[in-house]
Amino acid sequence: MIRITAIQMEGDTDHEKIERLRWVSMGSTATGENTLDEIVEFIENGERVVVTEGKDVIPVRVVLGQTKPYLRTFWKGEYRDHLLDLPVFFD
């Protein structure tokens, strides 16, 4: 399982504009940075991707957009904006 720690966006500030994500492994000290497509594939292959808020571990899901898939958190029965609350990186 990996925890998303930061996002990089292309243009606007909607979920559909997230292009790269930084993460840390929840079971080791491994860290990484992957494209949106790589994280989508990771999730579609059955791996868990989450964000944390305090003690809460919030799942990240793939949403099928009009032009391409994108990511959103799903918490308490609703899609939420936790990813957009993460730090944004530019390099």
N, C-alpha and C positions, 0 to 999 in steps of 0.2 A: 504494500500500500504506500502511495506517495501523497504528500501534503503540498498543495500549491502555495507558494510563498509570495509570488510577484507575477505581474503580467506586463506584456508589451502590446501596445495597441497600434493599429494602422488607421490613422485618421480620427474618426469620431470616437465617442466614448460609450458605445453600445456593446453588448455581449458579442455581437456579430463581428466586431472589429478587433477582438483579441487574436493576436497572431503568434505569440510566443509565451511560454510559461516557464517559470523557475519553480523548482520543487526540492523537497528533502524527503528521504525515505523515512517512513515511520518505524522501520525495524533495524535501521543501521545508520551510519553517519554519511551515507551516499547522498550527493546532491547532483542536480543537473538542470539543463535547460533544453526544452524541446519545442518544436513547432506545434501549432494547433492540430494539424493533421496527425502528427505522431501521438499526441495525447488522446485524440479521438480514437485512433487505432488501439491504443493501450486499453482504453475503457471497453471498446467493442470486443476485445479479446478476453474480457472478464476480469481485468485488473481493477482494483479499487483506487479511486482518486478522490481526495477530500480537501476541504479547507477546515480550519479550526477557528472557533470563536469562544474564548474562555475554555471551559471544559468540554464544550460541544464539538463533536466531530461530524461535519456536514458533508454529505455525498455530493460529488459533481457528476452531472449527467450530460449525455449528448442530446442536443435538440436538433431536429432536422429542419434547417432553415430553407428559405426559398431558393437560395443559390448554393449554399454549402452548409454542412453541419457546424454548430457552435456549441459552447459549453455554458451551463448554468448550474447553480446549486439547487438542490431540492430539499426543502426543510419543512417539516410539519405539514405535509400534503400540498405544498405550493412551490413553484419555481421562485427563487429569490435572487438577490443581487450581491451575495457575499464576494463573488469574484471581483466585482467592480470596486469593492472596498479595500482590496489588497494594494500594496505599493505598486507603482508603475515604474518600470525600468526603460531606459532609452538606448542602451549600448548594445 
